[in-house]
């Protein structure tokens, strides 16, 4: 059961890490598209900054490393 949770955590954190890395790399284009497509004239939407995405990227990178190490340790303990 713990191995299943480890794999699920690894996959989820890896996907979130990739998402925030993409959003950091393409911040201006993505939010310009979102603003153009989903906002009305005159409305103000608050978007996360580039630094927010960089912080989330580092956080989920660390979680991914943790879950990968957990799975490696579990595979050696058998």
Helices and strands as residue ranges (DSSP letters): H 2-25, H 27-38, H 50-76
